[in-house]
């Protein structure tokens, strides 16, 4: 894993919070919330490595929200560890999307290893990008194919950063990684704010991302991503270069050259007006739109207007 792992703890018990933070200080940073509703924005922004749920927390909506969260393809991989009171009845596990549990009375002995195993199990089983914690290519392709097979009308956006390599070469991998993480969080937040259910965000790798959502929402979503990215990106440059509006770095041939600030290019296509039978056809079409967007100066998005005779009316 890259950087410090993060665990979100849902509990109203201040004692449990303190014990959890102490026991897991070597493994991960613990972010406590008193209820799951208040934690959702953080979970969507960060995509933590672990969710610890105190089952004695008096939150009647917790199980429903938890199941909805775990039903989202982005969070299917998120391991959930339940802390259970020894006197309380155990939940019906087939109705609660939780991977493991431990007794509260045994937390001192069991929590560090249970938490570590839950995270490791998730990393072994599920393909996620270690930097952004977003699903990778296998999940992206499966999601696209499932929607095609179910004849769902949807749109897919393919986002790519321009002038990322010169930035990475100039400032180093650490700052480049911060830009990648910011971009992933930005896309995830904008997409989920526009469409909380049924949307999907994936990280192909490097500075390439994919988002999937209802076709009628994708235009405004892509526009907001572009606008917000342009507002944020200058903060990643040093003050002298912010003032100049550019950096000097090496091009792919090793020659020193002046490069403008990074921009984001997004290609969008959908199956509303075109017929696709395989995820490869759709990803090829959206890749073409992304390349088309990259030929334009500055951050932008371009929507596929092509139709075919077999397309949807």
SERO-4910 file (N, C-alpha, C, O; in steps of 0.05 Angstrom, whole numbers):
BEGIN
 pado doro    nc1    nc2    nc3   cac1   cac2   cac3    cc1    cc2    cc3    oc1    oc2    oc3
  Unk    A     17    -24      0      0      0      0     17     25      0     39     25     11
  Unk    A      8     46    -13     22     71    -14     10     90      7    -14     94      8
  Unk    A     28    100     25     19    119     45      5    105     68      3     80     69
  Unk    A     -5    121     86    -19    111    110    -47    101    104    -62    114     90
  Unk    A    -53     77    114    -80     67    111    -99     82    129    -91     95    148
  Unk    A   -125     80    122   -145     95    137   -168     76    144   -177     61    128
  Unk    A   -177     78    169   -201     63    178   -221     83    188   -215    102    203
  Unk    A   -246     80    180   -268     96    190   -282     79    212   -289     56    207
  Unk    A   -286     92    235   -299     79    258   -326     92    263   -327    116    266
  Unk    A   -347     76    263   -374     86    270   -381     78    298   -386     54    303
  Unk    A   -381     97    317   -387     90    345   -393    115    360   -381    136    356
  Unk    A   -412    114    379   -418    136    397   -403    132    424   -405    148    442
  Unk    A   -387    110    426   -373    103    451   -345    115    450   -327    106    436
  Unk    A   -341    137    466   -315    150    466   -292    132    475   -270    134    466
  Unk    A   -299    114    494   -279     94    503   -270     76    481   -246     70    478
  Unk    A   -289     66    465   -282     49    443   -265     63    422   -247     52    411
  Unk    A   -272     88    417   -257    104    398   -228    107    407   -209    103    391
  Unk    A   -224    113    433   -196    117    443   -180     91    442   -157     91    434
  Unk    A   -193     68    449   -180     43    448   -172     35    420   -150     26    414
  Unk    A   -191     39    401   -186     33    373   -163     49    362   -146     38    348
  Unk    A   -163     75    367   -141     92    357   -114     82    368    -94     83    354
  Unk    A   -113     74    393    -88     65    405    -79     38    394    -56     35    387
  Unk    A    -98     20    391    -91     -7    381    -83     -7    352    -67    -24    344
  Unk    A    -94     11    336    -89     10    308    -69     32    298    -66     36    274
  Unk    A    -56     46    317    -39     68    309    -16     60    291     -7     77    275
  Unk    A     -7     35    292     15     26    275      5     17    248     20     15    229
  Unk    A    -21     10    247    -33      0    222    -46     21    205    -42     22    181
  Unk    A    -61     39    217    -77     58    202    -85     82    219    -85     80    243
  Unk    A    -93    102    205   -104    126    219   -134    121    222   -148    114    203
  Unk    A   -145    125    246   -173    120    252   -188    146    252   -181    165    266
  Unk    A   -209    147    236   -226    171    234   -253    164    245   -268    148    233
  Unk    A   -260    174    269   -285    166    282   -309    184    274   -306    208    269
  Unk    A   -333    171    273   -358    185    269   -378    173    287   -377    149    294
  Unk    A   -398    189    296   -418    178    315   -440    162    300   -453    146    313
  Unk    A   -444    168    274   -463    152    259   -454    151    230   -438    167    221
  Unk    A   -465    131    216   -456    126    189   -464    147    169   -450    152    149
  Unk    A   -486    161    174   -496    182    156   -475    204    155   -469    214    133
  Unk    A   -464    212    178   -445    234    179   -418    226    166   -402    243    159
  Unk    A   -413    200    164   -388    190    153   -388    187    122   -367    184    110
  Unk    A   -412    189    110   -413    182     82   -397    200     64   -383    191     46
  Unk    A   -398    227     69   -382    245     53   -352    238     54   -338    238     33
  Unk    A   -343    232     78   -315    225     81   -309    199     66   -288    196     53
  Unk    A   -326    179     69   -321    153     56   -321    156     26   -304    144     13
  Unk    A   -339    173     15   -339    177    -14   -314    192    -23   -304    187    -45
  Unk    A   -304    209     -6   -280    225    -14   -255    209    -13   -238    211    -30
  Unk    A   -252    193      8   -226    181     14   -225    151      5   -204    142     -3
  Unk    A   -248    137      5   -249    108      1   -230     95     20   -208     87     12
  Unk    A   -237     92     45   -218     81     66   -211     52     61   -223     39     44
  Unk    A   -192     43     76   -183     15     74   -200     -4     91   -201    -28     86
  Unk    A   -214      7    111   -229     -9    129   -252      8    141   -248     32    146
  Unk    A   -275     -5    146   -297      7    160   -303    -10    185   -309    -33    182
  Unk    A   -301      2    208   -306    -12    233   -333     -1    244   -336     23    247
  Unk    A   -351    -19    250   -378    -11    257   -385    -22    285   -384    -46    289
  Unk    A   -390     -4    304   -399    -12    330   -428    -19    329   -445     -1    325
  Unk    A   -435    -44    332   -463    -53    328   -481    -43    351   -505    -45    349
  Unk    A   -469    -34    373   -486    -23    394   -493      6    390   -509     18    405
  Unk    A   -482     18    369   -489     46    362   -519     48    357   -530     33    341
  Unk    A   -532     67    370   -561     70    367   -567     86    342   -573    110    342
  Unk    A   -567     72    320   -572     84    294   -589     65    277   -579     46    265
  Unk    A   -615     70    277   -634     52    265   -630     50    234   -639     31    222
  Unk    A   -617     70    223   -613     70    194   -586     58    185   -581     56    161
  Unk    A   -570     50    205   -542     42    198   -541     18    179   -526     19    160
  Unk    A   -556     -3    185   -554    -27    169   -563    -22    140   -550    -31    121
  Unk    A   -585     -7    137   -595     -1    110   -575     16     94   -570     10     71
  Unk    A   -563     36    107   -543     53     94   -518     37     87   -507     39     66
  Unk    A   -510     20    106   -486      3    102   -490    -16     79   -473    -19     62
  Unk    A   -514    -29     77   -519    -47     55   -520    -33     28   -511    -43      8
  Unk    A   -532     -8     28   -532      8      4   -504     15     -5   -497     13    -29
  Unk    A   -488     23     14   -460     30      8   -445      6     -3   -431      9    -23
  Unk    A   -447    -17      9   -433    -41      0   -444    -52    -26   -431    -67    -40
  Unk    A   -469    -44    -32   -481    -52    -58   -471    -36    -81   -475    -44   -104
  Unk    A   -457    -14    -76   -445      3    -96   -420    -10   -106   -403    -18    -90
  Unk    A   -416    -14   -133   -392    -27   -143   -366    -15   -133   -346    -29   -131
  Unk    A   -366     11   -127   -341     24   -118   -334     14    -90   -310     13    -83
  Unk    A   -354      7    -73   -348      1    -46   -353    -29    -39   -352    -36    -16
  Unk    A   -358    -45    -59   -361    -74    -54   -336    -85    -40   -338   -103    -23
  Unk    A   -313    -75    -48   -287    -85    -37   -281    -75     -9   -264    -86      4
  Unk    A   -296    -54      1   -290    -42     27   -296    -62     49   -319    -68     54
  Unk    A   -276    -72     64   -281    -91     85   -294    -78    109   -286    -56    117
  Unk    A   -314    -91    121   -329    -81    144   -325   -100    167   -331   -124    165
  Unk    A   -315    -89    189   -311   -105    213   -330    -95    235   -329    -72    242
  Unk    A   -347   -113    245   -367   -106    265   -356   -112    293   -343   -132    298
  Unk    A   -362    -93    311   -355    -97    340   -382   -103    354   -400    -86    353
  Unk    A   -384   -126    367   -409   -136    377   -408   -138    408   -389   -149    419
  Unk    A   -428   -128    421   -431   -132    451   -436   -161    457   -452   -174    443
  Unk    A   -423   -171    478   -427   -199    485   -455   -206    494   -464   -229    491
  Unk    A   -469   -187    504   -497   -192    514   -518   -188    492   -541   -196    496
  Unk    A   -510   -176    470   -529   -170    449   -532   -193    430   -512   -208    425
  Unk    A   -555   -197    418   -558   -219    398   -542   -212    373   -541   -189    365
  Unk    A   -531   -232    361   -516   -228    336   -535   -221    313   -558   -231    313
  Unk    A   -527   -204    295   -544   -198    272   -548   -222    254   -533   -242    256
  Unk    A   -568   -221    238   -572   -241    217   -552   -235    195   -556   -217    178
  Unk    A   -530   -250    194   -508   -243    177   -515   -244    147   -502   -230    131
  Unk    A   -535   -259    140   -542   -261    111   -557   -236    102   -562   -232     79
  Unk    A   -564   -218    121   -578   -194    114   -561   -169    119   -570   -147    113
  Unk    A   -537   -173    129   -519   -150    135   -493   -155    120   -480   -176    123
  Unk    A   -485   -135    104   -461   -138     87   -436   -131    103   -424   -110     99
  Unk    A   -428   -150    121   -405   -147    138   -388   -172    134   -397   -194    132
  Unk    A   -361   -168    133   -343   -190    128   -333   -204    153   -327   -228    151
  Unk    A   -332   -190    175   -321   -203    199   -331   -188    224   -341   -166    222
  Unk    A   -329   -201    247   -337   -188    272   -319   -197    295   -304   -217    292
  Unk    A   -319   -182    317   -305   -190    341   -321   -180    365   -336   -160    363
  Unk    A   -318   -194    388   -332   -186    412   -318   -161    424   -294   -159    424
  Unk    A   -335   -143    434   -323   -118    446   -305   -125    470   -285   -112    474
  Unk    A   -312   -146    485   -296   -153    508   -268   -164    501   -250   -163    517
  Unk    A   -265   -172    475   -240   -183    466   -224   -164    448   -206   -172    434
  Unk    A   -233   -139    449   -221   -120    429   -191   -116    433   -177   -112    414
  Unk    A   -182   -116    458   -154   -112    463   -137   -134    450   -116   -128    439
  Unk    A   -146   -158    451   -131   -181    440   -135   -184    410   -117   -191    396
  Unk    A   -160   -179    401   -167   -187    373   -166   -165    352   -161   -171    329
  Unk    A   -171   -140    360   -174   -119    340   -151   -115    321   -155   -115    297
  Unk    A   -126   -113    331   -104   -108    312   -102   -129    290    -98   -123    267
  Unk    A   -104   -155    298   -101   -176    278   -125   -178    260   -123   -182    236
  Unk    A   -149   -175    271   -174   -176    255   -174   -153    235   -181   -157    211
  Unk    A   -166   -129    243   -166   -107    225   -145   -111    203   -151   -106    180
  Unk    A   -122   -120    210   -101   -125    190   -109   -147    170   -105   -143    146
  Unk    A   -121   -168    180   -130   -190    162   -152   -181    144   -153   -188    121
  Unk    A   -170   -164    154   -192   -154    138   -182   -138    115   -191   -140     92
  Unk    A   -162   -121    120   -151   -104     99   -135   -121     79   -138   -118     55
  Unk    A   -119   -140     89   -104   -157     71   -122   -175     54   -116   -178     30
  Unk    A   -143   -185     66   -162   -202     50   -174   -186     27   -177   -196      5
  Unk    A   -181   -161     33   -193   -144     12   -173   -138    -10   -180   -139    -33
  Unk    A   -148   -133     -3   -128   -127    -23   -121   -151    -40   -114   -148    -63
  Unk    A   -123   -175    -28   -117   -199    -44   -139   -207    -63   -134   -215    -85
  Unk    A   -164   -203    -54   -187   -213    -69   -196   -193    -90   -203   -201   -112
  Unk    A   -196   -168    -84   -208   -148   -101   -187   -131   -115   -167   -124   -102
  Unk    A   -191   -126   -140   -172   -110   -156   -179    -80   -153   -199    -71   -164
  Unk    A   -163    -66   -137   -166    -37   -134   -139    -24   -138   -118    -36   -134
  Unk    A   -140      2   -146   -116     17   -148   -105     24   -120   -120     35   -105
  Unk    A    -80     18   -114    -70     23    -87    -68     52    -80    -68     59    -56
  Unk    A    -67     70   -100    -64     98    -94    -91    112    -89    -93    127    -70
  Unk    A   -111    106   -105   -137    119   -103   -158    102    -90   -179    113    -82
  Unk    A   -153     76    -87   -173     57    -76   -197     55    -93   -219     47    -84
  Unk    A   -195     61   -119   -217     58   -137   -214     32   -153   -191     23   -157
  Unk    A   -236     21   -162   -234     -4   -178   -218      0   -203   -218     21   -215
  Unk    A   -205    -22   -212   -188    -21   -235   -201    -33   -260   -226    -35   -262
  Unk    A   -185    -41   -279   -194    -49   -306   -214    -72   -306   -234    -71   -320
  Unk    A   -209    -92   -289   -227   -115   -289   -255   -107   -280   -275   -114   -293
  Unk    A   -257    -91   -259   -283    -81   -250   -296    -63   -270   -320    -63   -274
  Unk    A   -280    -46   -283   -291    -27   -303   -303    -43   -326   -326    -38   -333
  Unk    A   -288    -62   -336   -299    -78   -359   -323    -94   -351   -342    -96   -367
  Unk    A   -323   -105   -327   -346   -121   -318   -371   -103   -315   -392   -111   -323
  Unk    A   -367    -80   -304   -390    -61   -300   -402    -53   -327   -426    -53   -330
  Unk    A   -385    -47   -346   -394    -39   -373   -409    -62   -386   -431    -58   -397
  Unk    A   -397    -86   -385   -410   -109   -398   -437   -116   -385   -456   -123   -399
  Unk    A   -438   -114   -358   -463   -120   -344   -485   -101   -353   -508   -109   -357
  Unk    A   -479    -75   -356   -499    -55   -365   -507    -61   -393   -531    -58   -400
  Unk    A   -488    -68   -410   -495    -74   -438   -514    -99   -439   -534    -99   -453
  Unk    A   -507   -119   -424   -522   -144   -424   -551   -140   -414   -570   -153   -422
  Unk    A   -554   -120   -395   -580   -114   -384   -595    -93   -400   -617    -85   -393
  Unk    A   -584    -85   -422   -596    -65   -440   -602    -39   -426   -622    -26   -432
  Unk    A   -585    -32   -408   -587     -6   -393   -575     16   -411   -554     13   -422
  Unk    A   -589     39   -413   -578     62   -427   -561     78   -407   -570     86   -386
  Unk    A   -536     82   -414   -517     95   -396   -496    110   -413   -493    105   -437
  Unk    A   -481    126   -399   -459    141   -411   -433    134   -397   -433    127   -373
  Unk    A   -411    135   -411   -385    131   -399   -366    154   -406   -365    163   -429
  Unk    A   -352    164   -386   -333    185   -390   -305    175   -385   -300    159   -367
  Unk    A   -286    183   -401   -258    175   -399   -242    200   -395   -239    217   -413
  Unk    A   -230    203   -371   -215    228   -364   -185    222   -364   -176    201   -354
  Unk    A   -170    241   -374   -141    238   -376   -128    266   -371   -139    286   -380
  Unk    A   -106    267   -357    -92    292   -351    -72    298   -374    -58    281   -383
  Unk    A    -71    324   -381    -52    334   -401    -29    346   -386    -32    361   -367
  Unk    A     -5    341   -396     20    352   -385     25    341   -357     38    355   -340
  Unk    A     16    317   -351     22    305   -325     51    296   -323     64    300   -303
  Unk    A     61    284   -344     89    273   -343    109    295   -338    126    291   -321
  Unk    A    108    318   -352    128    339   -345    125    348   -316    146    354   -303
  Unk    A    101    350   -306     97    357   -278    109    337   -259    123    344   -240
  Unk    A    105    311   -265    115    289   -249    146    289   -250    159    285   -229
  Unk    A    157    294   -273    186    295   -276    198    319   -261    220    317   -249
  Unk    A    184    341   -261    194    366   -250    192    365   -219    211    373   -206
  Unk    A    169    357   -208    165    358   -179    170    331   -165    173    331   -141
  Unk    A    171    309   -180    175    283   -168    149    268   -164    127    278   -166
  Unk    A    153    241   -159    130    223   -158    111    229   -135     87    225   -138
  Unk    A    122    238   -113    104    243    -90     83    264    -96     60    260    -90
  Unk    A     91    286   -108     71    307   -114     54    298   -137     30    304   -138
  Unk    A     65    282   -156     49    271   -177     27    253   -166      4    253   -176
  Unk    A     34    237   -146     14    219   -134     -8    235   -121    -31    227   -121
  Unk    A     -1    258   -109    -22    275    -96    -41    286   -117    -65    288   -112
  Unk    A    -31    292   -141    -49    301   -162    -68    279   -171    -91    283   -176
  Unk    A    -57    254   -173    -73    231   -181    -95    227   -160   -118    222   -167
  Unk    A    -88    227   -135   -108    223   -113   -129    245   -114   -153    239   -111
  Unk    A   -120    270   -117   -140    292   -119   -159    288   -142   -183    292   -139
  Unk    A   -148    280   -165   -166    276   -188   -186    254   -184   -209    257   -191
  Unk    A   -177    232   -172   -195    210   -166   -217    219   -147   -241    212   -151
  Unk    A   -210    233   -125   -230    243   -106   -249    263   -119   -273    262   -114
  Unk    A   -238    280   -136   -255    300   -149   -276    286   -167   -300    293   -165
  Unk    A   -267    268   -183   -286    254   -202   -307    239   -185   -330    240   -192
  Unk    A   -298    224   -165   -316    209   -149   -337    226   -135   -361    220   -135
  Unk    A   -328    249   -124   -347    266   -110   -367    279   -128   -391    280   -122
  Unk    A   -358    288   -151   -376    301   -170   -396    281   -181   -420    287   -182
  Unk    A   -387    257   -188   -405    237   -199   -425    228   -178   -449    226   -184
  Unk    A   -416    223   -154   -434    214   -133   -454    236   -124   -476    230   -116
  Unk    A   -445    260   -125   -463    282   -118   -485    285   -139   -508    292   -132
  Unk    A   -478    280   -164   -498    282   -185   -516    257   -186   -540    259   -192
  Unk    A   -504    234   -180   -520    209   -182   -509    190   -160   -489    176   -165
  Unk    A   -522    190   -138   -512    174   -115   -514    144   -119   -498    129   -109
  Unk    A   -535    136   -134   -539    107   -138   -537    100   -167   -546    115   -185
  Unk    A   -524     77   -173   -522     67   -200   -499     79   -216   -496     71   -239
  Unk    A   -483     97   -204   -460    108   -218   -435     92   -210   -436     76   -191
  Unk    A   -413     97   -225   -389     81   -220   -365     99   -228   -366    113   -248
  Unk    A   -344     97   -212   -318    110   -219   -296     90   -217   -294     76   -197
  Unk    A   -279     89   -237   -257     70   -237   -231     84   -245   -231    105   -257
  Unk    A   -209     72   -237   -182     82   -242   -168     63   -260   -159     41   -251
  Unk    A   -165     70   -286   -151     52   -305   -122     48   -297   -111     27   -300
  Unk    A   -110     70   -287    -82     70   -280    -69     96   -288    -80    110   -305
  Unk    A    -47    103   -275    -34    128   -281    -53    152   -277    -65    155   -256
  Unk    A    -56    168   -298    -74    191   -296    -99    188   -312   -111    207   -321
  Unk    A   -108    163   -316   -131    156   -332   -154    146   -313   -149    127   -298
  Unk    A   -177    158   -316   -201    150   -300   -225    146   -318   -227    157   -340
  Unk    A   -244    130   -308   -269    125   -321   -292    130   -302   -290    124   -279
  Unk    A   -314    142   -312   -338    144   -296   -362    136   -313   -363    142   -337
  Unk    A   -381    123   -300   -405    113   -314   -429    123   -299   -430    122   -274
  Unk    A   -449    132   -314   -473    143   -301   -496    145   -321   -493    138   -345
  Unk    A   -519    156   -312   -541    160   -330   -534    179   -352   -520    199   -347
  Unk    A   -542    173   -376   -534    189   -399   -543    218   -397   -529    236   -406
  Unk    A   -566    223   -385   -577    251   -384   -562    268   -364   -565    293   -363
  Unk    A   -545    255   -347   -530    270   -326   -501    275   -333   -488    291   -320
  Unk    A   -491    262   -354   -463    261   -358   -452    288   -368   -429    295   -361
  Unk    A   -468    303   -383   -458    329   -394   -451    348   -371   -429    359   -371
  Unk    A   -470    352   -353   -465    371   -331   -443    361   -313   -428    376   -301
  Unk    A   -442    334   -310   -421    323   -292   -393    328   -304   -375    337   -289
  Unk    A   -390    322   -330   -364    327   -342   -356    357   -341   -333    364   -336
  Unk    A   -376    374   -345   -371    403   -343   -361    411   -316   -343    427   -313
  Unk    A   -374    400   -295   -366    407   -267   -338    396   -261   -323    410   -247
  Unk    A   -332    372   -270   -305    361   -265   -284    380   -278   -264    386   -265
  Unk    A   -288    388   -302   -270    406   -316   -266    432   -301   -244    441   -297
  Unk    A   -289    444   -294   -288    470   -280   -274    468   -253   -258    486   -246
  Unk    A   -280    448   -238   -268    445   -211   -239    438   -213   -223    449   -197
  Unk    A   -231    421   -232   -203    414   -235   -186    439   -241   -165    443   -229
  Unk    A   -196    456   -258   -181    481   -265   -178    500   -241   -159    514   -239
  Unk    A   -198    499   -223   -196    516   -199   -175    506   -179   -163    521   -164
  Unk    A   -171    479   -179   -154    467   -159   -125    464   -168   -107    467   -151
  Unk    A   -121    458   -193    -95    448   -201    -71    467   -196    -49    458   -191
  Unk    A    -76    493   -197    -54    511   -194    -42    509   -166    -18    517   -162
  Unk    A    -57    500   -146    -47    498   -119    -25    477   -116    -11    476    -96
  Unk    A    -21    460   -136      0    439   -135     26    449   -146     46    435   -145
  Unk    A     27    474   -156     51    485   -167     64    505   -146     50    516   -130
  Unk    A     90    508   -147    104    527   -130     96    555   -138     87    560   -160
  Unk    A     99    574   -119     89    601   -123    101    615   -147     87    628   -162
  Unk    A    127    611   -152    140    625   -175    128    614   -201    124    630   -220
  Unk    A    122    589   -202    111    577   -227     82    583   -229     71    585   -252
  Unk    A     68    586   -206     40    595   -208     38    623   -220     20    628   -236
  Unk    A     57    639   -213     58    667   -224     64    666   -253     53    682   -269
  Unk    A     83    649   -261     90    647   -290     69    632   -306     67    636   -330
  Unk    A     54    615   -293     33    600   -307     44    576   -323     31    565   -340
  Unk    A     69    568   -317     81    546   -331    106    536   -316    115    549   -298
  Unk    A    116    513   -325    140    502   -314    159    495   -336    151    492   -359
  Unk    A    185    492   -330    205    482   -349    212    454   -341    221    449   -318
  Unk    A    208    435   -359    213    407   -354    223    394   -380    226    408   -400
  Unk    A    227    368   -379    237    354   -403    214    341   -418    195    330   -405
  Unk    A    215    342   -445    195    328   -461    202    298   -463    222    290   -451
  Unk    A    187    283   -478    192    255   -480    218    248   -494    227    225   -493
  Unk    A    230    267   -508    256    263   -521    279    273   -504    302    271   -512
  Unk    A    272    282   -480    293    291   -461    302    320   -465    321    328   -453
  Unk    A    287    335   -481    294    363   -486    279    381   -466    256    377   -461
  Unk    A    293    401   -456    280    420   -438    260    437   -454    265    446   -476
  Unk    A    237    441   -442    215    455   -455    197    468   -435    195    459   -412
  Unk    A    183    488   -443    163    501   -425    136    488   -429    127    484   -451
  Unk    A    124    482   -406     98    468   -406     78    484   -390     84    494   -368
  Unk    A     53    488   -401     32    501   -386     22    483   -363     30    460   -362
  Unk    A      5    494   -346     -6    478   -324    -22    454   -335    -32    455   -358
  Unk    A    -24    434   -318    -40    411   -326    -69    418   -331    -80    436   -319
  Unk    A    -80    404   -350   -109    407   -356   -121    378   -356   -106    359   -356
  Unk    A   -147    377   -357   -160    351   -359   -177    349   -384   -192    368   -391
  Unk    A   -175    327   -397   -191    322   -422   -209    298   -417   -201    277   -407
  Unk    A   -235    301   -424   -254    280   -419   -269    274   -445   -280    292   -458
  Unk    A   -269    249   -453   -285    240   -475   -310    225   -464   -308    211   -444
  Unk    A   -333    229   -477   -358    217   -467   -372    204   -491   -374    215   -512
  Unk    A   -382    181   -486   -400    167   -505   -421    152   -490   -419    148   -466
  Unk    A   -441    143   -504   -462    127   -491   -474    108   -512   -469    110   -536
  Unk    A   -491     90   -502   -505     72   -519   -534     81   -525   -551     65   -533
  Unk    A   -538    107   -521   -565    118   -526   -571    119   -555   -593    114   -564
  Unk    A   -551    126   -571   -555    129   -600   -538    109   -616   -538    109   -641
  Unk    A   -524     92   -602   -507     72   -616   -510     45   -602   -516     44   -578
  Unk    A   -507     24   -617   -510     -3   -606   -482    -15   -601   -465    -15   -619
  Unk    A   -478    -25   -577   -453    -39   -570   -460    -66   -558   -478    -68   -541
  Unk    A   -446    -86   -566   -451   -113   -555   -429   -123   -537   -433   -143   -523
  Unk    A   -407   -109   -537   -384   -117   -521   -370    -93   -509   -369    -71   -521
  Unk    A   -360    -96   -484   -348    -73   -471   -325    -61   -486   -319    -37   -485
  Unk    A   -311    -78   -502   -288    -69   -517   -296    -49   -538   -281    -30   -544
  Unk    A   -320    -52   -550   -329    -33   -570   -335     -6   -558   -328     15   -569
  Unk    A   -347     -6   -534   -354     19   -521   -329     33   -510   -327     57   -513
  Unk    A   -310     18   -499   -286     31   -488   -269     41   -511   -255     61   -508
  Unk    A   -270     28   -534   -255     39   -557   -267     65   -567   -253     84   -574
  Unk    A   -294     66   -567   -308     91   -576   -302    114   -557   -297    136   -566
  Unk    A   -303    109   -531   -298    131   -512   -269    139   -512   -262    162   -506
  Unk    A   -251    120   -518   -222    127   -520   -218    145   -544   -201    164   -542
  Unk    A   -232    141   -565   -230    159   -589   -239    187   -581   -227    206   -590
  Unk    A   -260    189   -565   -270    215   -557   -251    229   -538   -248    253   -539
  Unk    A   -237    213   -521   -217    225   -504   -194    236   -520   -184    258   -514
  Unk    A   -185    221   -540   -163    231   -557   -172    257   -572   -156    275   -576
  Unk    A   -197    257   -580   -208    281   -594   -208    305   -575   -200    327   -583
  Unk    A   -216    301   -550   -215    322   -530   -187    333   -525   -183    357   -521
  Unk    A   -168    315   -526   -140    323   -520   -128    340   -542   -108    354   -538
  Unk    A   -140    340   -565   -130    357   -587   -139    386   -584   -130    404   -598
  Unk    A   -156    392   -564   -165    419   -559   -149    431   -536   -141    417   -518
  Unk    A   -144    457   -538   -128    471   -517   -144    474   -492   -167    481   -492
  Unk    A   -130    469   -469   -143    473   -443   -160    450   -435   -164    431   -450
  Unk    A   -171    451   -411   -188    430   -401   -215    431   -416   -226    452   -421
  Unk    A   -224    408   -424   -250    407   -439   -261    379   -438   -248    360   -430
  Unk    A   -286    376   -446   -298    350   -451   -312    351   -478   -321    371   -487
  Unk    A   -313    328   -490   -325    325   -516   -344    301   -516   -335    279   -508
  Unk    A   -369    305   -524   -389    284   -524   -393    272   -551   -394    287   -571
  Unk    A   -394    246   -553   -397    232   -578   -425    237   -590   -445    230   -577
  Unk    A   -426    249   -613   -452    255   -626   -458    235   -648   -479    237   -662
  Unk    A   -441    215   -652   -445    196   -673   -469    178   -667   -475    172   -644
  Unk    A   -483    171   -689   -506    153   -687   -502    130   -707   -487    133   -726
  Unk    A   -516    108   -702   -516     88   -723   -545     79   -728   -563     86   -713
  Unk    A   -548     65   -750   -575     60   -759   -590     40   -741   -614     39   -741
  Unk    A   -574     26   -724   -587      7   -705   -589     20   -678   -598      7   -659
  Unk    A   -582     45   -675   -581     58   -650   -609     62   -638   -629     58   -651
  Unk    A   -609     71   -614   -634     77   -601   -645    104   -611   -629    121   -618
  Unk    A   -671    107   -614   -682    132   -624   -676    155   -605   -684    178   -611
***
